[in-house]
Amino acid sequence: MREIIFDTETTGLDPNTGDRLVEIGCIEMVNRVLTGATFHAYFNPERDMPPEAERVHGLSIAFLSDKPLFAARAQELLDFIGDSPLVAHNAGFDFGFLNAELAMCGLPPVDRARMVDTVVIARAKHPGAKNSLDALCTRYGIDRSHRTKHGALLDAELLAQVYVELLGGRQIGLELAADAAAVSLAAQTAAPIAARTRAIRPPRPHAPTEEELAAHAKFLESLKEPIWLNV
């Protein structure tokens, strides 16, 4: 099963009030395993960058001014995501900006039926707990020490690890148990064959010699009321 884990950075919180998408990072997973295929792009938003947004992701207008418009890479993005499910943290936010940008290009929106929201999954699995990406990384022991600011591709990479953990992890222990069971079964199956082909040895003598009996009797004489003599 192919899935795309993605994240976006924007100029603000609402595309309906003029905020724009400035970065998107997408990571391909097949059967919950990273393939190494990614799509990453910065976009010129054709507007200013509010200071509060820049503090979050560190992307200034000076940096974005020479980047392509979203329309220039829209088809490349659509080709990468294909018809796969799209996994995001607070996915409604990311879908809102993605579809707003597609609409400005005259392209059809991405169907929200493809949306997989890890916030919803986290709330169901950990009700009442903090479910931010940082909090989930801490819960699952995922290293985020290199995350000094938000970044679409970096956050998608962290989210991919969180997503696997939310769905139960890779269950390596079960795989090892299966391997051990297979080895044990093979050993049990092979044991009767080995027994049938083993050379039969004559029984070893176990009866005590006359010297051993005499030594034992002498030892008993040194004991006070030894119980062995009453048997």
QUIRAQUI-V122007 format. One record per backbone hydrogen bond with DSSP energy under -1.0 kcal/mol. NH is the residue of the N-H (numbers start at 1). CO is the residue of the C=O. E is the energy in kcal/mol with one decimal. If there is no record, write none. Layout:
NH|CO|E / NH|CO|E
This chain:
3|29|-2.9 / 4|85|-2.5 / 5|27|-2.6 / 6|87|-2.8 / 7|25|-1.8 / 9|23|-2.2 / 11|20|-2.0 / 17|14|-1.4 / 18|15|-1.1 / 19|14|-1.6 / 22|9|-2.8 / 23|9|-1.6 / 24|41|-2.1 / 25|7|-2.3 / 26|39|-3.2 / 27|5|-2.5 / 28|37|-2.4 / 29|3|-2.8 / 30|33|-2.6 / 31|1|-3.0 / 35|28|-1.9 / 39|26|-2.1 / 41|24|-2.1 / 43|22|-2.5 / 44|68|-2.0 / 54|50|-2.2 / 55|51|-2.0 / 57|53|-2.0 / 58|54|-2.7 / 64|60|-2.1 / 65|61|-1.7 / 67|64|-1.8 / 73|70|-1.5 / 77|73|-2.2 / 78|74|-2.5 / 79|75|-2.6 / 80|76|-1.7 / 81|77|-2.4 / 82|78|-1.9 / 84|81|-1.9 / 86|114|-2.5 / 87|4|-3.3 / 88|116|-2.3 / 93|90|-1.5 / 95|91|-3.0 / 96|92|-2.0 / 97|93|-1.8 / 98|94|-2.6 / 99|95|-2.8 / 100|96|-1.6 / 101|97|-2.3 / 102|98|-2.1 / 103|99|-2.2 / 104|100|-1.7 / 106|103|-1.3 / 107|102|-2.9 / 114|111|-1.9 / 115|112|-1.6 / 116|86|-2.7 / 118|88|-2.2 / 121|117|-1.6 / 122|118|-2.5 / 123|119|-2.5 / 124|120|-1.7 / 125|121|-2.0 / 126|122|-3.2 / 129|126|-1.9 / 136|132|-2.4 / 137|133|-2.2 / 138|134|-2.1 / 139|135|-2.4 / 140|136|-2.2 / 142|137|-2.8 / 147|144|-2.1 / 148|146|-1.2 / 150|56|-2.2 / 155|151|-3.2 / 156|152|-1.9 / 157|153|-2.1 / 158|154|-2.2 / 159|155|-2.6 / 160|156|-2.1 / 161|157|-1.3 / 162|158|-2.2 / 163|159|-3.2 / 164|160|-1.7 / 165|161|-1.8 / 166|162|-2.8 / 167|163|-1.4 / 168|165|-1.8 / 169|164|-2.7 / 175|171|-1.3 / 176|172|-2.3 / 177|173|-2.3 / 178|174|-2.2 / 179|175|-2.1 / 180|176|-2.6 / 181|177|-2.4 / 182|178|-2.1 / 183|179|-2.2 / 184|180|-2.6 / 185|181|-2.6 / 186|182|-2.2 / 187|183|-2.3 / 188|184|-2.5 / 189|185|-2.3 / 190|186|-2.2 / 191|187|-1.6 / 194|190|-2.1 / 195|191|-2.1 / 196|192|-1.9 / 197|193|-1.3 / 213|209|-2.1 / 214|210|-2.1 / 215|211|-2.1 / 216|212|-2.0 / 217|213|-2.2 / 218|214|-2.1 / 219|215|-1.7 / 220|216|-2.1 / 221|217|-1.5 / 223|220|-1.4 / 229|226|-1.1 / 230|227|-1.3
